[in-house]
Amino acid sequence: MGNLPGSLKLPPGGIGPESKQVMENIKTTLEAHGHTMANVVKCTAMLADMSEWGAFNEVYKTYFAEGRYPARSAFGATALAFNARIEVECIAAK
């Protein structure tokens, strides 16, 4: 989720800031385990509102080299924890 580090609070501003924070959280976790975003092979995005897919995607694609996007699936959710707009799960491999 896009919670701010060390808290259960989401950044203000909706899908854009939440998308950036969730991707930063994933990046930080990967780096703590000796991986990078280049090691991501699959992501699943869960959105509270599928109409926000484009806004999420604009942020998402900045975390990967152009043309080297991991496999991805997405679905709409009726509710996410903490009233989040986005939740992302990734699998990485070396």
N, C-alpha and C positions, 0 to 999 in steps of 0.2 A: 504494500500500500504506500501511498505517498505521504505517510506521516513524517513529521519533522523529527530529525534524529534526537533520541533521548526522550521522546514524548509520544503521546497517542493523539496529538493534535495535527490537523491537516493544514497546509498552507492556505491562506485566504486567496480568493480569486477564481475558484472553480477549476475546470478541466485543464487549462494550460499549466498553472502552477503545480497542480497535483500530478500531472503527467511528468513534468520535469523532475519533481521530487521522487516519484516512484522509480524513475529510471536512474536517478542519482543513488537511491537506496540500493538498487540492484548492482550498480557499478561498484559501490563501496563494499558490498558483501562479497562480490567476486574478487576484488582486489585483496581483500583480507584473507582469501584462500588461494592466492597465487594465480588467479585467472584475470582475464580482461573481457571486455564486451565482445571481442573477436572470438572468444570461446563459446559464446551463446549459440546454440543450435536450434532451439525451439522456444517460442513464447506463446503464452495464452493470455489474452487481454479480456477482462470482464468489465463492461461499462454499464453504469447506471442508466445511461441514455445513449442508444446507438447513434443518435443524430450527432453526437460529439466525437464520432470515430475520426473524422477528418482532422479535428483539432488535436486529438491524441496522436494521430499518425504524423503530423507535422513535427511534433517533439520527438517521437519514437525514432524516426529515421535519422535524426541528427546523432544518434548514439552508435551508429554502425556505418562502415564504409559503404559508399554508394555501390550498388550491385552485389553487396555481400550481406543481405538481410537474412536473418534466420527464418526458418519455417515459422508460420504463425497462424493461430486461429483466434477468433474473437466471438464473444456472445454477449447479449444483453442480460443484465441481472435486475430483478425487481428491487433489490436492496443490497447494499454492501455495508460492511461494518463501518461504524463511525460516520455514516452518511457520505462515504467517499464517492467520488465520481468514477474512479478507475482503480482497478487492482490488476497487477501483472504478475504472472508466474513464468519463470524462465528455467531452462535446462542448459547447462554448460558442460562441455567436454574438452579434454586436452588430447 
